[in-house]
């Protein structure tokens, strides 16, 4: 169930009734509220409650690739279908995202020397209290220690009280392919769920490198 806010109205105690004004009064200034048009932006409509990080362009919050890295995917938006497709069970991920009030997602991918591939994804849910981003991150952190995934409880992200990095105990193996070593980083901040997928086809994942990326991405949030 999504968290919500219930607002009540109360009449001040012992306050006398305020007389109603006439239906028409002379000399009232004409409203200067401009109607929405093609130039109206979401920021303009929500100017009194706009937060640049949670309501602005999510792609700008994505961690930039290192100078020597090659861009595989430019910072781009993901709709619900694309966001679900990256999971082992897309149908289940789609249902979970839909239930939790998926709002938007942005992602980028880069590679280094054809060996290391890093994908950074930021996801938001339609929840003003930011509960769902936290719940979703915790759900992911709950299953990662299982033997079929990381096989360990990971390590805290420096400077974070909720983020963790996981270097998988065993590489992913498939006939005809070199072993693929995996790492993940999960955290949330200001209503945004952060996930970093770190793959290395040349050897075990560098935990310091993964932790450094996670710390830098969290700082951007």
C-alpha positions as CSV (number, residue, x, y, z in Angstrom):
1,X,0.0,0.0,0.0
2,X,1.4,3.4,-0.9
3,X,1.8,5.8,1.9
4,X,-0.5,8.8,1.7
5,X,-1.3,12.0,3.6
6,X,-4.7,12.8,5.0
7,X,-5.5,16.5,5.6
8,X,-8.2,17.5,8.0
9,X,-9.9,20.9,8.5
10,X,-10.8,22.3,11.9
11,X,-12.8,25.3,13.0
12,X,-11.0,27.5,15.5
13,X,-12.5,27.2,19.0
14,X,-14.7,30.1,20.1
15,X,-14.2,32.1,16.9
16,X,-17.2,34.0,15.7
17,X,-18.5,33.4,12.2
18,X,-17.0,35.5,9.4
19,X,-19.7,37.2,7.3
20,X,-19.7,36.3,3.7
21,X,-18.9,39.1,1.2
22,X,-21.2,40.1,-1.6
23,X,-21.2,38.0,-4.7
24,X,-19.9,40.9,-6.8
25,X,-17.6,43.6,-5.6
26,X,-16.5,46.6,-7.5
27,X,-12.9,47.4,-8.1
28,X,-11.5,43.9,-7.7
29,X,-8.3,43.3,-9.6
30,X,-8.5,40.9,-12.5
31,X,-6.8,37.6,-12.0
32,X,-3.4,37.6,-13.6
33,X,-3.0,33.8,-13.6
34,X,-2.0,32.9,-17.1
35,X,-3.6,29.8,-18.7
36,X,-1.3,26.9,-19.6
37,X,-0.1,26.8,-23.2
38,X,2.6,25.0,-25.2
39,X,5.3,26.8,-23.4
40,X,4.1,25.7,-19.9
41,X,6.5,23.3,-18.2
42,X,6.1,20.9,-15.3
43,X,8.5,23.1,-13.4
44,X,6.3,26.2,-14.0
45,X,3.1,24.4,-12.9
46,X,4.8,23.1,-9.7
47,X,7.0,26.1,-9.0
48,X,6.1,26.2,-5.3
49,X,7.0,22.5,-4.6
50,X,9.7,21.9,-7.2
51,X,12.8,20.1,-6.1
52,X,15.6,20.1,-8.7
53,X,17.0,16.7,-7.8
54,X,13.8,14.7,-7.4
55,X,11.7,16.6,-10.0
56,X,14.4,17.7,-12.5
57,X,16.0,15.8,-15.3
58,X,17.0,12.4,-13.7
59,X,19.5,11.8,-16.5
60,X,21.6,14.7,-15.2
61,X,22.0,12.9,-11.9
62,X,23.6,9.8,-13.5
63,X,27.3,9.4,-12.7
64,X,29.4,10.5,-15.7
65,X,31.7,7.9,-17.2
66,X,35.5,8.0,-16.5
67,X,37.5,9.9,-19.1
68,X,39.1,6.8,-20.6
69,X,35.9,4.8,-20.7
70,X,33.8,4.2,-23.8
71,X,30.1,5.1,-23.8
72,X,28.0,2.1,-24.6
73,X,24.6,3.8,-23.8
74,X,24.1,7.5,-23.5
75,X,22.2,8.7,-20.4
76,X,18.6,7.8,-21.5
77,X,15.1,7.3,-20.1
78,X,13.6,3.8,-19.5
79,X,9.9,3.2,-19.6
80,X,8.3,0.5,-17.5
81,X,8.9,-2.3,-20.0
82,X,12.6,-1.5,-20.6
83,X,13.2,-1.2,-16.8
84,X,11.6,-4.6,-16.2
85,X,13.5,-6.3,-19.1
86,X,16.8,-6.1,-17.3
87,X,15.7,-8.5,-14.6
88,X,16.0,-12.2,-14.5
89,X,12.2,-12.5,-14.3
90,X,10.8,-9.5,-16.3
91,X,7.2,-10.4,-15.7
92,X,7.6,-10.4,-12.0
93,X,9.7,-7.1,-12.1
94,X,7.0,-5.5,-14.2
95,X,4.3,-6.4,-11.8
96,X,6.3,-5.2,-8.8
97,X,7.1,-1.9,-10.5
98,X,3.5,-1.4,-11.4
99,X,2.3,-2.2,-7.9
100,X,4.8,0.1,-6.3
101,X,3.9,3.0,-8.5
102,X,6.8,3.2,-11.0
103,X,7.4,6.8,-11.9
104,X,10.5,7.0,-14.1
105,X,13.9,5.6,-14.6
106,X,17.2,6.7,-16.3
107,X,20.2,4.7,-17.2
108,X,23.7,4.8,-18.8
109,X,26.4,2.2,-19.6
110,X,30.1,2.5,-20.3
111,X,33.0,0.1,-20.8
112,X,36.7,0.1,-20.1
113,X,39.2,-1.7,-22.3
114,X,36.5,-4.1,-23.5
115,X,36.7,-5.9,-20.1
116,X,34.7,-3.9,-17.5
117,X,31.1,-2.9,-18.2
118,X,29.2,-0.6,-15.8
119,X,25.5,0.2,-15.9
120,X,24.1,2.9,-13.6
121,X,20.3,3.1,-13.2
122,X,18.3,5.5,-11.1
123,X,14.6,4.8,-10.5
124,X,11.8,6.8,-8.9
125,X,8.4,5.8,-7.6
126,X,5.2,7.8,-7.4
127,X,5.4,8.3,-3.6
128,X,5.8,11.7,-2.1
129,X,7.2,10.2,1.2
130,X,9.9,8.3,-0.7
131,X,8.9,5.0,1.1
132,X,8.8,2.9,-2.0
133,X,12.4,3.6,-3.2
134,X,13.6,2.5,0.2
135,X,11.3,-0.6,0.3
136,X,12.4,-1.6,-3.2
137,X,16.1,-1.3,-2.4
138,X,15.7,-3.3,0.8
139,X,13.9,-6.0,-1.1
140,X,16.8,-6.2,-3.6
141,X,19.3,-6.3,-0.7
142,X,17.3,-9.1,0.9
143,X,17.8,-11.6,-1.9
144,X,21.3,-10.8,-3.0
145,X,23.0,-12.7,-0.2
146,X,21.4,-15.9,-1.4
147,X,23.7,-18.6,-3.0
148,X,22.1,-18.1,-6.4
149,X,23.2,-14.5,-6.5
150,X,26.0,-12.8,-4.6
151,X,26.3,-15.4,-1.9
152,X,27.4,-12.9,0.7
153,X,25.9,-9.9,2.6
154,X,28.1,-7.3,0.9
155,X,29.7,-4.3,2.4
156,X,28.4,-0.8,3.4
157,X,29.0,2.0,0.9
158,X,31.3,4.6,2.5
159,X,29.3,7.6,3.7
160,X,26.0,5.8,3.5
161,X,23.8,4.3,6.2
162,X,21.8,2.1,3.8
163,X,23.8,1.4,0.6
164,X,25.7,-1.8,0.1
165,X,28.0,-3.3,-2.5
166,X,28.1,-7.0,-3.4
167,X,30.9,-8.8,-5.2
168,X,29.5,-12.1,-6.3
169,X,31.4,-15.1,-4.8
170,X,31.2,-17.1,-8.1
171,X,31.4,-15.9,-11.7
172,X,28.5,-16.5,-14.1
173,X,29.4,-19.3,-16.5
174,X,27.9,-20.4,-19.8
175,X,29.1,-22.8,-22.4
176,X,31.2,-21.2,-25.1
177,X,31.8,-18.0,-23.1
178,X,34.4,-16.7,-20.7
179,X,33.4,-16.5,-17.1
180,X,31.7,-13.2,-16.2
181,X,32.4,-11.8,-12.8
182,X,29.7,-9.6,-11.3
183,X,29.2,-6.9,-8.7
184,X,26.2,-4.8,-7.7
185,X,25.7,-1.7,-5.6
186,X,22.3,-0.7,-4.2
187,X,21.2,2.3,-2.2
188,X,18.6,5.0,-2.0
189,X,18.6,8.7,-1.3
190,X,16.0,11.5,-1.6
191,X,13.4,9.2,-3.0
192,X,15.7,7.8,-5.7
193,X,16.7,4.1,-5.9
194,X,20.2,3.7,-7.2
195,X,21.6,0.5,-8.8
196,X,25.1,-0.1,-10.3
197,X,25.8,-3.3,-12.2
198,X,29.5,-3.9,-12.6
199,X,30.7,-6.8,-14.8
200,X,34.2,-7.9,-15.6
201,X,35.1,-10.5,-18.2
202,X,38.8,-10.6,-17.4
203,X,38.8,-11.5,-13.7
204,X,37.2,-10.8,-10.3
205,X,35.5,-7.5,-9.7
206,X,37.5,-4.8,-8.0
207,X,35.6,-4.1,-4.8
208,X,37.3,-0.7,-4.2
209,X,36.4,0.4,-7.7
210,X,32.8,-0.6,-7.2
211,X,32.6,1.1,-3.9
212,X,34.1,4.3,-5.3
213,X,31.5,4.4,-8.0
214,X,28.7,3.8,-5.5
215,X,29.9,6.6,-3.2
216,X,30.2,9.1,-6.1
217,X,26.7,8.3,-7.4
218,X,25.2,8.7,-4.0
219,X,26.9,12.1,-3.6
220,X,25.1,13.2,-6.8
221,X,21.8,12.4,-5.2
